[in-house]
Amino acid sequence: MDPQQLATASRLANIRPFHVMELAKQAAELERAGRSIIHMGIGEPDFTAAEPVVRAAAEAMRRGVTQYTGALGIEPLREAIAGYYRTAYGIDVPARRVIVTAGASGALLLACAVLVEIGAEVLMPDPSYPCNRHFVAAFDGHAKMIPSGPQQRFQLSAAQVREHWGDATRGVLLASPSNPTGTSILPEELRQILAEVRQRDGFAIVDEIYQGLSYDGAPVSALSLDDNVVTVNSFSKYFNMTGWRLGWLVVPDALVPAFEKVAQNLFICASAVAQHAALACFTPEALSIYDERKAQFRERRDRIVPALESVGLQVPVRPDGAFYVYADCRQVNHPAAGDADRLTQAILQEAGVVLVPGMDFGPHTASSHIRISYATSMAHIEDAIGRLAKLFGR
């Protein structure tokens, strides 16, 4: 058969390209042509795995622990994650409820495979991380994007859950802190959202991969508010292990067998080497490193927010976590003001800075907002602000 005649599944029509990756490719072409480019697009820490983790990985390979593990993860790592919840959040999460996954993406795929029925509607805020709605679409569900503005911290509210829950709705998919906004759901609001979902016998999936990077007070896990929630976490962001592809879920006891069955079939297991290496993340030596790096992220946040506003990019909600700023671009001094796609292209071509237009994150803020990642050095941040100031005549 001619390969060109092969038909793709109809669900692909609901999955759009990830625009940030397209911008990254353009930036790479400019760099190959000799241009100086500052990358503030992709959400990846500029820090790499801490030295204790690297040593643990090397030791694991020397010991030959490189074969399949159980689908739920190695027991020592599940225990270590449970212990982390006790020390970091003050909550008791039994290790039996912890499921180690191939990154947070693998965790979200498993959660959607287990919970999303064909045709099921899942509520999430607009703006949201684009892959979240695509995980739902991959299992023939429908993501209902609810416009969520600055007055709600760009997050869903309990009132919106009540208003938009319909006959086809089966649950919510939230993120706190959020990509692209860096904002968290306030604890009392989250409590009310979970109560609304529980009242309707729905499911709640809460992405907490940026919880370790919370800057304004102690983070609150959804697990401390409701035992029936499914939470997603990752070693990528706070633990700086993006390419290791390791994450975890915490699920209700009754759902563990279902998640195990699906994990066995879809993934077999997460990387054995990465799992053994991740045990070192919870040592005092490594945690001290992560605390220092978190302090640097906070310093960058405190510098970049007023600097962006000084060049005309308004920040309607100060981010309290992650490493993103979601800025309103309608008031900048540029012909493309208010057209985020054109503006980010102009910023890349004319100033050599990679930023991401709101179109990746949903239609509500597609034209009006851009996402800036400050997961880069302070020197690069200062250089980028200087280039933007020049471009915008500031």
C-alpha positions in Angstrom: 0.0 0.0 0.0 1.2 3.5 -0.8 2.1 5.1 2.6 0.4 8.3 1.4 -2.9 6.5 1.4 -2.7 5.5 5.0 -5.5 7.3 7.0 -4.9 8.7 10.4 -7.3 8.4 13.3 -10.0 11.1 13.4 -9.1 12.1 16.9 -6.0 13.8 15.6 -8.2 16.6 14.3 -8.6 17.6 18.0 -4.9 17.7 18.7 -3.0 20.9 17.5 0.7 21.4 17.1 2.5 22.8 20.2 3.4 26.3 19.0 6.2 26.8 21.5 8.1 23.9 19.8 7.6 25.6 16.4 9.1 28.8 17.8 12.0 26.8 19.2 12.7 25.4 15.7 12.7 28.9 14.3 15.1 30.1 17.0 17.4 27.2 16.3 17.6 28.2 12.6 18.4 31.8 13.6 21.2 30.5 15.9 22.6 28.4 13.1 22.7 31.6 11.0 24.8 33.3 13.7 22.1 35.2 15.6 22.3 35.6 19.3 19.0 34.2 20.8 17.8 34.3 24.3 15.5 31.4 25.1 12.5 32.2 27.3 10.0 30.0 25.7 10.3 26.3 26.7 9.5 25.6 30.4 12.6 23.8 31.3 14.9 24.6 34.3 18.3 25.8 33.3 19.6 23.7 36.2 20.3 20.0 35.5 20.1 17.1 37.8 21.8 17.6 41.2 25.1 15.9 41.7 23.8 13.3 44.3 21.3 12.2 41.7 23.9 11.8 39.0 26.0 9.8 41.4 23.1 7.6 42.3 22.3 7.0 38.6 25.9 5.9 37.9 25.9 3.6 40.9 22.6 2.1 39.8 24.1 1.3 36.4 27.2 -0.2 37.9 25.0 -2.4 40.1 23.0 -3.5 37.1 19.6 -2.4 38.3 18.6 -1.6 34.7 15.8 -4.2 34.1 12.1 -3.8 34.3 10.5 -2.8 37.6 7.0 -3.3 38.8 4.4 -1.2 37.0 3.8 0.9 40.1 7.5 1.7 40.7 10.2 0.4 43.0 9.0 0.3 46.6 11.9 2.4 48.1 10.9 5.3 45.7 7.2 5.0 46.5 8.1 5.1 50.2 10.4 8.1 49.7 7.7 10.0 47.9 5.2 9.2 50.7 7.8 10.5 53.2 8.2 13.7 51.2 4.5 14.4 51.5 4.9 14.1 55.3 7.9 16.5 55.5 6.9 19.0 52.8 3.2 19.1 53.2 2.5 17.6 56.6 0.1 15.0 55.2 0.1 11.2 55.4 0.0 9.6 52.0 0.4 5.8 52.1 3.1 4.6 49.7 0.6 2.1 48.3 -1.3 5.0 46.7 1.8 6.3 45.0 2.3 5.3 41.3 5.6 6.1 39.7 5.2 7.1 36.0 7.1 7.9 32.9 7.0 11.7 33.6 4.0 13.8 34.4 2.8 13.3 30.8 2.7 9.6 31.4 0.8 10.2 34.7 -1.8 12.4 32.9 -2.2 9.8 30.1 -2.8 7.1 32.7 -5.3 9.3 34.6 -7.2 10.0 31.4 -7.1 6.4 30.3 -8.7 5.3 33.7 -11.2 8.2 34.2 -12.2 9.7 30.8 -15.1 7.9 29.1 -15.7 8.2 25.4 -17.5 11.5 24.9 -16.9 12.6 28.5 -16.5 16.4 29.1 -13.7 17.6 31.3 -13.7 21.2 32.6 -10.5 23.1 32.7 -9.5 26.8 32.7 -8.6 28.8 29.6 -5.7 29.4 29.7 -4.2 25.9 30.4 -1.2 23.9 29.5 -2.1 22.7 25.9 -1.2 19.1 26.3 -3.8 18.7 29.1 -6.7 19.1 26.7 -5.0 16.8 24.2 -4.6 14.0 26.8 -8.4 14.2 27.2 -8.8 14.1 23.4 -6.5 11.1 23.1 -9.1 9.1 25.0 -12.0 10.5 23.0 -13.1 12.9 25.7 -13.8 16.6 25.3 -12.0 19.4 27.1 -14.4 22.2 27.9 -12.3 25.3 28.2 -13.8 27.9 30.6 -12.5 31.5 30.1 -10.7 32.4 33.3 -9.3 35.9 33.7 -7.1 37.8 36.1 -9.9 38.3 38.7 -9.8 34.5 39.1 -6.0 34.3 38.9 -6.5 32.6 35.5 -7.9 29.5 37.4 -11.3 27.8 37.5 -13.6 28.9 40.3 -16.1 26.8 42.2 -18.9 29.0 40.8 -17.7 28.2 37.2 -17.8 24.5 38.0 -21.4 24.8 39.2 -22.3 26.9 36.1 -20.7 24.8 33.5 -21.2 21.3 34.8 -23.5 19.6 32.3 -25.0 16.2 31.6 -21.8 15.1 29.8 -19.4 16.5 32.4 -17.4 13.9 34.3 -14.7 15.8 36.0 -12.1 18.7 36.1 -8.5 18.9 35.3 -6.7 21.7 37.2 -3.1 22.8 37.6 -1.8 24.6 40.7 0.6 26.4 40.2 -0.3 26.7 36.6 1.5 26.7 33.3 1.3 29.2 31.6 0.4 31.7 34.4 2.5 30.7 37.4 -0.6 31.2 39.6 -2.0 28.9 42.2 -5.6 28.2 43.2 -6.2 29.7 46.6 -6.7 26.8 49.2 -10.3 27.8 50.1 -11.3 28.1 46.4 -9.7 24.7 45.7 -11.6 23.2 48.7 -14.9 24.5 47.2 -14.1 23.3 43.7 -13.4 19.8 45.0 -16.6 19.8 47.0 -18.6 20.8 43.9 -17.0 17.9 42.0 -17.5 15.4 44.8 -21.2 16.5 45.1 -21.6 15.5 41.4 -19.7 12.2 41.8 -17.1 13.5 39.4 -13.3 13.1 39.3 -10.7 15.8 39.9 -7.2 15.5 38.5 -4.9 18.2 39.9 -1.5 18.8 38.3 0.9 19.8 41.1 4.2 19.5 39.2 5.2 23.1 40.2 4.2 22.8 43.8 7.9 22.6 44.9 8.4 26.0 43.2 5.9 28.0 45.3 7.3 31.3 46.5 4.7 33.1 48.6 3.9 30.8 51.5 3.7 27.1 52.1 2.1 25.2 49.2 -1.1 23.3 49.8 -1.6 20.0 48.1 -5.1 19.0 47.0 -4.5 15.8 48.9 -4.8 17.7 52.1 -8.3 18.7 51.1 -9.8 15.6 49.6 -8.7 12.0 49.6 -10.5 11.2 46.4 -8.5 13.6 44.2 -5.9 12.3 41.7 -2.8 14.3 41.9 0.1 14.5 39.4 3.7 15.4 40.2 7.0 15.1 38.5 10.8 15.1 39.0 11.2 17.4 36.1 10.7 20.9 37.5 11.6 21.3 41.2 14.0 18.3 41.0 15.5 19.5 37.6 15.3 16.1 35.9 13.3 16.9 32.7 15.0 14.4 30.4 14.9 11.6 32.9 11.1 11.2 32.3 10.0 10.4 35.8 6.9 11.5 37.6 4.2 10.1 39.9 0.6 9.9 40.7 -1.2 9.7 44.0 -4.6 8.0 43.6 -7.4 6.8 45.9 -6.9 3.3 47.2 -9.8 1.9 45.2 -8.3 3.0 41.9 -4.8 1.6 42.4 -5.6 -1.8 40.7 -7.1 0.0 37.6 -4.0 2.3 37.3 -1.7 -0.7 37.7 -3.5 -2.6 34.9 -3.3 0.3 32.5 0.3 1.1 33.4 1.3 -2.5 32.8 -0.1 -2.4 29.3 0.8 1.1 28.2 4.3 1.6 29.8 5.4 -1.6 31.6 7.3 0.7 33.9 9.2 3.9 34.3 12.9 4.0 33.7 14.6 1.8 36.2 17.8 3.9 36.3 15.8 7.1 36.7 13.9 5.6 39.6 17.0 4.5 41.5 18.6 7.9 40.8 15.5 9.7 42.1 16.0 8.1 45.5 18.8 10.6 46.0 16.4 13.6 45.4 15.2 13.2 49.0 18.6 13.2 50.7 19.5 16.2 52.8 22.4 17.1 50.4 20.1 17.2 47.4 17.2 19.0 49.1 19.7 21.7 50.2 20.6 22.2 46.5 17.0 22.4 45.5 16.3 25.0 48.1 19.1 27.1 46.8 17.9 26.8 43.3 14.3 27.7 44.3 15.7 30.8 46.0 17.3 31.8 42.6 14.0 31.2 40.8 12.3 33.5 43.3 14.9 36.2 42.8 14.3 36.0 39.1 10.6 36.3 39.5 11.0 39.3 41.7 13.2 40.9 39.1 11.4 40.0 35.9 7.8 41.0 36.8 8.6 44.8 37.4 11.0 44.8 34.5 8.4 43.5 32.1 6.0 46.1 33.2 8.6 48.8 32.7 8.8 47.9 29.0 5.0 47.9 28.6 4.1 44.2 29.2 1.5 44.3 31.9 1.4 41.5 34.5 -2.3 41.4 35.7 -1.6 38.6 38.3 1.8 38.3 40.1 2.9 34.6 39.7 3.4 32.8 43.0 4.9 29.7 41.6 6.5 27.8 38.7 8.8 30.0 36.4 6.4 31.7 34.1 4.9 35.2 33.8 1.7 35.6 31.8 1.8 39.1 30.4 -0.8 41.3 28.7 0.7 42.5 25.4 -2.0 44.9 24.3 -0.3 48.1 25.6 3.2 47.7 24.2 4.6 50.3 21.9 4.7 48.1 18.7 2.6 47.7 15.6 1.8 44.1 16.6 0.5 45.1 20.1 -2.6 43.0 20.9 -1.7 40.3 18.3 0.4 37.9 20.4 1.4 35.6 17.5 2.7 38.5 15.4 4.3 40.2 18.3 6.2 37.1 19.5 7.4 36.6 15.9 8.6 40.2 15.8 10.3 39.8 19.1 12.1 36.8 17.9 13.1 38.2 14.5 13.9 41.8 15.7 15.2 41.3 19.3 16.3 37.7 19.3 14.2 36.7 22.3 11.9 33.6 22.3 8.6 34.2 24.0 5.3 32.2 23.5 2.0 33.6 22.3 -1.2 32.8 24.2 -2.6 30.8 21.3 -1.0 27.6 22.7 -3.0 27.9 25.9 -6.6 28.4 24.7 -8.6 30.9 22.7 -9.6 33.2 25.5 -6.2 34.9 25.8 -4.7 33.8 22.5 -4.1 37.3 21.1 -3.8 39.3 24.3 -1.2 37.5 26.3 2.2 36.0 26.0 4.1 33.6 28.3 7.6 34.4 29.5 9.7 31.7 31.1 12.3 32.9 33.5 14.0 29.5 33.7 17.2 31.0 32.6 20.1 32.9 34.2 19.7 36.4 35.6 22.2 37.6 33.0 20.0 36.4 30.2 17.0 38.0 31.9 18.7 41.3 32.0 19.9 41.0 28.4 16.3 40.1 27.3 14.8 43.1 29.1 17.3 45.4 27.5 16.4 44.0 24.1 12.7 44.4 24.7 13.1 47.9 26.0 15.0 48.8 22.8 12.4 47.2 20.6 9.5 48.9 22.4 11.2 52.3 22.6 11.6 52.3 26.4 
